[in-house]
Amino acid sequence: MKLMYAPGTCAIGIHILLEEIGEPYELVKVDFANRAQYQPEFTGTNPKSKVPVLIRDDGSVLTEYQAISTWLGLTNPDKKLIPADAERHARMLEAMDYVVGFMHGQAWTRAMRPMVYTDNEAEHPGIKARGLEMFNRAMSLMNASLGSKDWVVGDFSLADPALFFVSWWADTRLKSELPANVAAHYARMRARPSVQAALAREGF
Ligand SMILES: N[C@@H](CCC(=O)N[C@@H](CS)C(=O)NCC(=O)O)C(=O)O
């Protein structure tokens, strides 16, 4: 298996899951600084120009955090990354959709890449501000739904590395103070050997 990633991106979520699983995998770094994700060598593999990309042993390509993580969870049942219980399984999907789809896909993209929405630079500060507002509000909602649980749905699951990468961005890129329950989750994540290994291998 190969994980195509760029340092500092959401691909760290899949990287963490690969470390949790502990099977051999290769890392392939995509040079975002030189816009390699838009070059034919990369788009031939993923025409969406995004990481993470998982290239499986049969050569087939899987994209999107939720699809990749679900495949990894289902093909490694002994790691118990997907709850057996229907309620927890549904809550895991609910959290992942919110973090990946809304916090990252909508809020973070507005805050960091307003040019995706308009070429009119005069509008960029307003779009960024709206994105940050959406992101911070979503973080508060995640904080409330975490409550006193150690992990998003009780036991560690596919949703935890997703919450980790948005918390990591808030901590290291926004330098913002995480709300208490998310801060405790972030500290728990940072203490996991899988997270430490993934961060180290990406150069952090
Ligand atoms: N929905 C995708 C989002 C992937 C995504 O947006 N990746 C970003 C990095 S965090 C990317 O590759 N951006 C490159 C670009 O847009 O040029 C997922 O969850 O896997």
The ligand as a Gaussian input file, in Angstrom:
#p B3LYP/6-31G(d) Opt

LIG

0 1
 N      -12.683000      15.482000       0.845000
 C      -11.265000      15.202000       0.713000
 C      -10.516000      16.503000       0.880000
 C       -9.090000      16.368000       0.458000
 C       -8.403000      17.732000       0.441000
 O       -9.044000      18.790000       0.357000
 N       -7.078000      17.701000       0.511000
 C       -6.301000      18.916000       0.438000
 C       -5.229000      18.906000       1.513000
 S       -5.914000      19.070000       3.147000
 C       -5.585000      18.984000      -0.900000
 O       -5.094000      17.972000      -1.364000
 N       -5.516000      20.168000      -1.506000
 C       -4.768000      20.383000      -2.697000
 C       -5.376000      21.409000      -3.595000
 O       -6.585000      21.673000      -3.465000
 O       -4.636000      21.955000      -4.401000
 C      -10.896000      14.199000       1.793000
 O      -11.481000      14.225000       2.844000
 O      -10.010000      13.353000       1.552000

